């Protein structure tokens, strides 16, 4: 059974919330807030796309979700390279995020083709 992009992004957001709490305890406020904002934005955008007003609106919302996912990748890399998260946690989160990005990309590309 295939898991929906909404469910995948929701589970990912839960992990980001927990990581944010740990970063806050160590007073890494700026990075934790940036990661929390982008990492938890992916799911709501994917959910909102399900009720888009048109196919272009659907595509637009998912493209914004992709932008948030790419920003989240940046913050995760910065956290790893600055030593705030270890390589194992980074790899696990990145693997999950890359799956989300692949699915979003596939949905956007297919939707664009169906517009023509």
C-alpha positions as CSV (number, residue, x, y, z in Angstrom):
1,X,0.0,0.0,0.0
2,X,1.4,3.4,-1.0
3,X,1.5,6.1,1.6
4,X,0.2,9.5,0.5
5,X,2.4,12.6,0.2
6,X,0.3,14.1,3.0
7,X,1.0,11.3,5.4
8,X,4.7,11.2,4.5
9,X,5.1,15.0,5.0
10,X,3.1,14.8,8.2
11,X,5.4,12.2,9.7
12,X,8.4,14.2,8.5
13,X,7.0,17.3,10.2
14,X,6.6,15.4,13.5
15,X,10.3,14.6,13.4
16,X,11.1,18.2,12.6
17,X,9.1,19.4,15.6
18,X,10.9,17.0,17.9
19,X,14.3,18.1,16.5
20,X,13.3,21.7,17.0
21,X,12.5,21.0,20.6
22,X,16.0,19.5,21.1
23,X,17.7,22.5,19.3
24,X,15.7,24.9,21.4
25,X,17.0,23.2,24.6
26,X,20.5,23.9,23.3
27,X,19.6,27.5,22.5
28,X,20.0,27.2,18.7
29,X,17.0,29.4,18.2
30,X,17.5,30.9,14.8
31,X,18.3,27.7,13.0
32,X,15.6,25.7,14.9
33,X,13.0,28.3,13.9
34,X,14.0,28.3,10.3
35,X,14.0,24.5,10.1
36,X,10.6,24.3,11.9
37,X,9.0,26.8,9.6
38,X,10.2,25.2,6.3
39,X,10.0,21.6,7.5
40,X,6.4,21.8,8.7
41,X,5.2,23.8,5.7
42,X,5.5,21.0,3.2
43,X,2.5,19.0,4.5
44,X,0.0,21.8,4.8
45,X,0.8,22.9,1.3
46,X,0.3,19.4,0.0
47,X,-3.0,19.1,1.9
48,X,-4.1,22.5,0.6
49,X,-3.3,21.4,-3.0
50,X,-5.9,18.7,-2.7
51,X,-8.6,21.4,-2.6
52,X,-7.0,23.7,-5.2
53,X,-9.4,25.8,-7.3
54,X,-7.8,24.7,-10.6
55,X,-5.0,22.5,-12.0
56,X,-2.6,25.5,-12.2
57,X,-3.4,26.3,-8.5
58,X,-2.8,22.7,-7.6
59,X,0.6,22.8,-9.4
60,X,1.5,26.1,-7.8
61,X,0.8,24.9,-4.3
62,X,2.9,21.8,-4.8
63,X,5.7,23.9,-6.3
64,X,5.7,26.0,-3.1
65,X,5.9,22.7,-1.1
66,X,8.9,21.7,-3.2
67,X,10.6,25.1,-2.4
68,X,10.0,24.5,1.3
69,X,11.4,21.0,1.0
70,X,14.5,22.3,-0.7
71,X,14.9,25.0,2.0
72,X,14.6,22.3,4.6
73,X,17.4,20.4,2.9
74,X,19.6,23.5,3.2
75,X,18.9,23.9,7.0
76,X,19.5,20.2,7.6
77,X,22.9,20.4,5.8
78,X,23.8,23.5,7.8
79,X,22.8,21.9,11.1
80,X,25.0,18.8,10.3
81,X,28.0,20.8,9.0
82,X,27.9,23.1,12.1
83,X,27.8,20.0,14.4
84,X,24.3,20.6,15.8
85,X,23.0,17.3,14.6
86,X,24.9,14.1,14.0
87,X,25.4,12.4,10.6
88,X,23.0,9.5,11.5
89,X,20.1,11.8,12.2
90,X,20.9,14.0,9.2
91,X,21.0,10.9,6.9
92,X,17.7,9.6,8.2
93,X,16.0,13.0,7.9
94,X,17.5,13.6,4.5
95,X,16.5,10.2,3.2
96,X,12.9,10.9,4.2
97,X,13.0,14.4,2.8
98,X,14.4,13.2,-0.6
99,X,11.5,10.7,-0.9
100,X,9.1,13.6,-0.3
101,X,10.9,15.7,-2.9
102,X,10.8,12.9,-5.5
103,X,7.1,12.3,-5.0
104,X,6.3,16.0,-5.2
105,X,8.4,16.4,-8.3
106,X,6.7,13.5,-10.0
107,X,3.2,14.9,-9.1
108,X,4.1,18.3,-10.4
109,X,5.7,17.0,-13.6
110,X,2.7,14.7,-14.3
111,X,0.2,17.5,-13.6
112,X,2.1,19.9,-15.9
113,X,2.0,17.3,-18.7
114,X,-1.7,16.7,-18.2
115,X,-2.3,20.5,-18.6
116,X,-1.2,20.5,-22.2
